[in-house]
Amino acid sequence: MENTACDDAPEAPAGTDGRHVRGDKTRQALLEAAFGEIYEQGFRSASLSEIIKKAGCTKGSLYHHFPDKHALGLAAAEEFMAGYIRGVWIEPLRDTADPLSEIRAIIERHANGEIGIDPRRGCPFQNLTQEMAGIDAGFQELFAALFASLRGAVADALARGRKTGMVRPDIDPLCVATLIVAGHQGVASMIKATQDLEVGRAAATAFFDYLESLRP
């Protein structure tokens, strides 16, 4: 279904600048359309005309908010990938006293298809990193920052688990966090390559055994 937020924005509440409200809706519609188009086609094959059509906007609206396709793609990647990492990983791990159980729950959500992304099409984060990290400095810097935030959240949770006695005191939290993130990304790549969801379920079984080995 096409997003028509740009053409049919509701009237602004009293006391607000209606143009500002419509501008925010237009920008958000463009980000959503761009992220969907990039996920389906890849960044380099993504069509600005399709993005504009799906957003229900005009070319003038696009260039009012973003100077070019590169800026739009970066903004869309940051908006949705950072939001995904924050909602799926960072927030659940932020205050937990039992990070191993929480990490298992996160992986189970992926294995059960509860996250909302078709694993057979691949992880949008991974798809874009594979396409752009080696050829574009702007995207590479964004990916590095996102991975750092993800690894940091897992490492912080594991360090907290050591203090609460739920994680072995001899582990290196950052090393283990790096392995967890890399393993998760690798399994997503195998599922996409084989088009076989059982690959993910088999990996999850072994991964859960590994998590249990991290307990005292």
Buried (B, 14 or more C-beta within 10 A) or exposed (E): EEBEBBBEBEEEEEEEEEEEBBBEBBBBBBBBBBBBBBBEEBBEEBEBEBBBBBBBBEEEBBEBBBEEBEEBBBBBBBBBBBEBBBEBBBEBBEEBEBBBBBBBEBBEBBBEEEBEBEBEEBBBBBBBBBBBBEEBEEBBEBBEEBBEBBBBBBBBBBBBBBEEEBBBEEBEBBEBBBBBBEBBBEBBBBBBEEEBEEBBEBBBEEBBEEBEEBEE
